[in-house]
């Protein structure tokens, strides 16, 4: 599917303000259909979720980003296209999972190049941990995937420790894939690849039963 750009007077806000929503979200009402829903945590400037929304119109996409300046960039990217299957949130990911997503509601969770919080005193701020894995397991549908990519070796090693210690998900053959029309998963990934940095990717799957 090729890009179609809307005149400014035809653009619709795709940002979801959580304070105005009842928890947990009714995803069928939110999107007006029962299509599968995928979540991207940490959307940055919105390359992945925009390209995915364009290329997969029969899938619904939710993107969450804690930094307002990046969320605004992603909004501009999304809203100038007729993407009724994308919703964006400015907020913190773990709290969103815990409060706003129903059990067994997502087909895929994408986590690409999360903040590694490299300083030891900041490690407690890292997304990956027991609480996150428990919520991933709860909100994924049976057979659903958690797809991960990072360029930070120290965080990759930490993620591997968390994944090997948890018992919720199994290793999967599926790995993150660059969306059609892009030369990397995210803007950061494209920059890192140009700099020659190594990227690490993995995938896990919730058992069917």
N, C-alpha and C positions, 0 to 999 in steps of 0.2 A: 504494500500500500504506500503510495507516495504522499508527501506532505501537502496539506491544504491549509492555507493561512486565512484567518478571518479578519475582516475589517474591525477596527477598534470598537465600533459601536455595536458589534455583534458578539463580542466576547463575553463569556460567562465566568463568574468566579468559581474556581474548583477547590478553594480552601474550605476545609471543614473545621469550624471552631468548636473545640470539644466542650467548652463551657456552655454552649448552646444545645448540646446533644444529651439525650437520655442514655444512660449506660445500663446494660451493654447495648451496642449499636445493633440495629436491625439492618443487616447488610442488603437484604432483598429490597427493603424500602429505600435505602440509601441510593442504590443504583437503579432501582426499578426493574430488576430482573434477577434470575437465579443463576447467572453465570458464575464460574469459579472466581475466587478472589485471591489475589496475590499481594503480599506486603513487601515493600522495600524499606528497610530501616537505614536511615542516614542517606537521603537522596542527593545531598550536595546541590549541584546546580541543575539536577534533574535530567541528565542525559539518558540514563538507563530507563527511567520510568516513562519518559516522553516517547522514546523510540519503541518501547514495549507496548505502550498504549496505542501507538499508531499501527504497529505490526500485528497486534493481537486484539482486535476489536471485540472479540467474543469472550475476553477475559476482563474482569474488573481489577483495577489496580489502586492500592492505597500506598502513599508515600509519606513517611514521617521524617522530619528534620528538626533538630533542636536549635540550629542557628537561623535566626530570622533573615539575615541578609542572603543566605543561600536559599532558604525557602522562597523568598521573593523572586530570586532568579529563576528558580524552578517553576514558579507560578507563571511567570511571563512566558516561559518556554511552552508550558502546557496550554495556557489559556488562549494563545494565539492560534491554536489548532482546535478543530471540533472534536475534542476528546471527552465525550460524556462518560467514558469508562474509567476516568482517573479522578481521585480525590487526594488532596494534599493536607498535611497537618503539621503545624509548628508545635513541637512538644517533645517530651522525653519518652523513649521507646518502651522501657520496662513498665512504667506506670500505665501507658496506653494499652499494652498487652493485658495487664492485670485487671484493669477496670472496664475497658471498652470493647474487648473482643470476646464473643461467645465461644464456648467449647466447640471444637471440631469445625471451625469456620473458614480456615484458610487452606489453599492448595499448596502454596509455596511461600516461604519467607526468604527474602534475599538480604544478605548483609555484606556489603561491599566496601572495603577500605574504611572500616570503623576507626574512630580515634583510638590510637594505641595507648594513650596516656603513658608515655615511656618512663617518666620519673617514678621511682618506687613508691613514693608517698602518695602518688595519684592512682596506683594500681586498683584501688578499691572502686574507682569510677568506671572501670572497664565494663563493657556490656556483658561479656561472656563470664558466666558463673552458674552456680546451681539454680538460683532463682530464675535466671533467664531461660535455662534449659527446661525447667519445669513448666514455665509459661509457654514456651515453644511447643512442647509436647501437648499441652492442654488445647491450644488453639488450632494446631494442625489437624486436618482430616486424616483418617487412616490412609496410609500410602502417600501422604504429603511430604514435601522436601524442605530441608533447610540448606541453603546454598551460601557459601562463604568465600570471600576473597580478601586478601590483605597483602601488602608489600613489606610489612614490618616483621622481621624475623623473630624478634622477642615476643611480639604479640601472637604470631603464628604458633610459637612453641607453647605459649599459655593456652591458646585456643585448643591445641592438640591435647594438652593435659586435661582440660575441661571435658572435651569430647570423649576421651578415653575413660574418664572416671564416671561419666553419666551412663544411665541404663535406659533412657527414654527412647533414643533413636539408634538406628543401625547405619553403618557406613553404606553409601550408595554409589552406584556407577555414574549417576548423573552429576555433572559439574557445572559451575556457572558458565554461561555462554554469552559472548558479546552480542548485543542486539543487532539485527539487520540494519545496515546503514551506518554502523559505528565501528571504529577501529580499536575499541576498548570498552570495558564495562562502564566506566565513568570518566568524567573529565580528568580526575586525579590519575586514573589508571593510564590514560593516554599520555599524560605528562610523564608519569613514572617510566612507562615503556620507552619513551623517547630518551630518557636519561639513562636507560640501560638497567634499571632496577629489576630485580626478580620479583615475580608475583606468585603467590601461593593460593591454590584453589582447592576446595573440597566440597563434598555433598553428603548429607545424611538424610535418612528416610524414617518416618514414623511407621512402625509395623501395622499391617492390616488388622491384626487382632491382638 
